[in-house]
């Protein structure tokens, strides 16, 4: 059963992702998820930094290039990056 994440749930998720990115900077999956979460909350500048870190490790990462383009253009995050998304 899916339900919306509360603000506290989202804050805890962001904290866990930030901690994971700090502990393992080359974990691109974590960095991508962190960037997506930041975009979803409207923190484009912070998301852009994460996307740029992904590109530093993998310059051909299409997902990161798309994220950079969204952040720089001010385009809204796709609906798939909604705060309501939950992993099972």
N, C-alpha and C positions, 0 to 999 in steps of 0.2 A: 504494500500500500504506500503510495507516494504522498508526501505532504510538503508544504512549504518549509524552507529552512527559516528559523528565527534569526534575528540579528545576532544573538549570542552564538548560535550554531555557526553562522557565517564567519563571525569574528574568530571563533576557535579554529575553524577550518583554515582561514587565512594565516593564523599564527602557526599552525602545524606545517603548512606549506612553506612559509618563510623559514621556519626552523629547519625543515628538510633541505631547502635550497642552500642554506648556510652550511649545513653539515656535509652536503654532497653537491657542490656547485655544478658539476658536470651532469647531473641527473636532469636531462632535458625534458622528460615527461613531467617532472615536478615543476620545473620552471614554466612550462607551457600551461599547466593547470593553474599555477599561481597567476600568470599573466591574464588568463581568461577570467579568473575570479576578480582580479583587480579591474579589468575592463567592465565586467558586469556591475561593479559597484560605482563605476564612473571615474575611477582613478587612472585616467589614461596616461598620465606622466609616469606613474609607477609601473603600469603595465608595459609601457614602451621600454623602460629600463630592463625589464625581464625578457621581453622579446629580443632586445639587443644582446643580452647575455646568451640566449639560445643561439643567435646568429654568430656569436664569437666562437662557439664550439662547432656549429654546423652551418656554414654560410649558405648552404643550399636548402635549408629548411623552409619549405613553402608555407607551412602554417605560421611560422614566425614572421615571414615577409608579409603575409596577409595581416597579421596582428599589427605590425609596424605601420602599414598603410592605413589601417583603421584608426590607430591612435593619432597619427599625424594629421589625418583628414578630419578628425572629430566625428567620424561616422559612429553611429551606435553599435554596440556589440550585437552580434547576431542573437536571435532568440535562443539558439542552442546554448548560449553562454549564460542564460538566465540564472539568477540566484536560487531559483526553485529546483535546479537540476540536482539530483542526488544519485550517488553511486550505490549500487546494491552489492 
